[in-house]
Amino acid sequence: MGEERTTIAVTGACSFLGTELLKRLEADSRYDRVLALDVRKPNAPLDRVEFRRVDLTLPSVDAELAKLFADEGVGTVVHAAFLSYPTHATTWAHELEDIGTMHLLNACAVANLERFVLVSTTIVYGASAENPNFLEESAPLRGLARSRFVNDKVQADLQVQRFAEDNPNTDVCVLRFAPLLGPTVTNFFTRFFSRPFAPVMMGYDPLMQFVHESDAVDALEKALDTGATGTYNIVGEGVLPYTTILALMGKLPLPMPRFLAYPLSKALWATQIFDSPPTFLDYLRFLCVADGDKARRELGFTPRNDIKTTILDFLGVGDSDGGADIARAQG
């Protein structure tokens, strides 16, 4: 591919993982330059990072990015420009995540990148009664019916897989993160579990998993360090039933029959009283638990936090025992 290019660019620089990765890249001697790409500057003290305003929703952004990558000698791109919670502005979200990924990949193909890393999510597997206990990376991406929030991420993931096939000279790595929890991250799940109560679908109690925010950043950094290619599930240690998680968090469970839960959630979402779309109730009924063994084997990623310590850290409660008493549940 010629002389190695030592500039790295991070899209979604204001996202949690984007900003935290940029903090670590500040001291990374492998890269001569670090570019933060977003519509606004990250709210973090970043001395060495150079900000470039980029709007992935603009039709002309393909050419803009291709020129930027060529001019700045960009060799690696980390794509983290994804929404962390659903929005009623679904058309804009689609332009950002699905169409925006297409624009970015077009520019990457022109630039003939050395490396591309995608920040994806395990929720792209979808919640389904057909899911096995642990989903491997080869499992189908079922998405979630009528959920643009999930399905735009499915399309972005699939686009990157096609890009990898069509551009063999570029090393491509896809990281599918379990829901992030921790003391500083803000996303759909932290909002959901910050309420004093939580709906429980009567007759259902699926296993759930998370990954601690610091472990997630470790995995992303390790993907750059190792140069690994392919797709990896990034998950924390252990799983627990949903109702056990609610008990650990001290939340009031609200049992609801299916025939009432969906229309009520739909009405609350439509009136913007509730920030959880009705389709997400599927995740309170069916399994969506990913297998992290491949990341352990090939990335060398071992999470430092199990599910109990992750929950306690999210709650702001210390655990000197490290949560060793929580064994990995087998459902």
BELWO-V164027 format. One line per field, one symbol per residue. ss: DSSP state (H for helix, E for strand, - for the rest). psi: psi as a letter, one per 30 degrees, with the letter a starting at -180 (. if undefined). burial: # if it has 24 or more other ideal C-beta (glycine too) atoms within 12 Angstrom, else .. A space follows every 50 residues. Layout:
ss=???
psi=???
burial=???
This chain:
ss=------EEEEE----HHHHHHHHHH-------EEEEEE-----------E EEE-------HHHHHHHHHHHH-EEEEEE----------HHHHHHHHHHH HHHHHHHHHHH---EEEEEEEHHHH---------E------------HHH HHHHHHHHHHHHHHHH----EEEEEEE--EE------HHHHH----EEEE E-----EE--EEHHHHHHHHHHHHHH---EEEEE--E--EEHHHHHHHH- -EEEEE-HHHHHHHHHHHHH-------HHHHHHH-----E--HHHHHHH- -----EHHHHHHHHH----------------
psi=fakkkhkkkjlhffleeeeeeeeefegjffkekkkjklflkkikjjefkk kkkkjffkfgfeeeeeeeeeefhkfkkkjgikkflllfieeeeeeeedee eeeeeeeeeefhlekkkkjakffffljkffklekklffkkjfakkgjeee feeeeeeeeeeeeeefiffkkkkkjjklkklaffkkaeeeeegflflkkk jkgkilklllkkeeeeeeeeeeeeefgklakkkjllklllkefeeeeefh kjkjkklefeeeeeeeeeeeggekgjlefffefgelkiklkgeeeeeefg jjkfkaeeeeeeeefgkljffggffjljkj.
burial=....#.####################....#.#######..#.#.#..## ##.####...##.###.##..################.....######## #########.##################..#..####.#.####..#### ###########.##..#..#############..######.###...### #..#####################.#.###################.##. ..#..#....##..#...#....###################.##...#. #.#.##########........#..#.##..
